[in-house]
């Protein structure tokens, strides 16, 4: 039994944007599905049209969001050492998830505590790729769907989406963990004011973490290539131990299960040819995959393609 979360845009989202908005939304959902099963990304299993509105079925996270855990203060339970380690661990996991999505051509564009979901054991996964906006692909001409409290000025003004914008939002998300809440009105303020925020934080920000956050907010870093090694080094300095979570070599994006789920999404959204291609690919990988065989055969029977 697999518990899933269902999310769907308001119907007016498509009514106001027309066919192009719907097309872009479905493309972004497909990109999210293609990311596969990564330990720091909430898995999107399939898209199903319900009452005319595409609805996304994704992995259920039982620990709520980082926003929830900051608000109810459970993030700060335990000793000061435990809290420091927990914040750094969540920061690393979030950076890994964004780095993986960037490597696979997908920008998030709405990174914030509300979009970082947790388990009861503090595993952290990024959620809502493609739900907050329809322009998160690197070739999109304009940033859309951002949250003003976490984005830089250029993004708020509609600049072309870029990796550094996700880095900026990640840095504000980390800073909010230390602060115990948001200390700024708009994200663009943080570029110049971040130095003042450190003194108001609930949890002391390590010196090297301060430097890293400032760098992320002021230098337009092109991704997490330099951020992650620095972050793991800070973890070692603060805790006296190496960062324990192994970095995943790759995600399980092309398993038979994943391919079958994507095929069902295509079928439900009126794209049967794409669905059949994915079923064939799934059976090449796992010839006896029962769910794929059943779904493909049922489709062929219902459409008089097979007796």
NORHUVEN-V410430 format. One record per helix or strand. SS is the DSSP state (h for helix, s for strand). FROM is the first residue (numbers start at 0). TO is the last residue. If there is no record, write none. Layout:
((SS FROM TO) (SS FROM TO))
This chain:
((s 3 7) (h 10 33) (s 40 40) (s 43 49) (s 52 58) (s 64 64) (h 65 70) (h 73 75) (h 79 102) (s 105 105) (h 112 114) (s 115 117) (s 123 125) (s 136 136) (h 147 149) (h 152 155) (h 162 178) (h 186 197) (h 206 217) (h 226 238) (h 255 267) (h 271 284) (h 289 301))
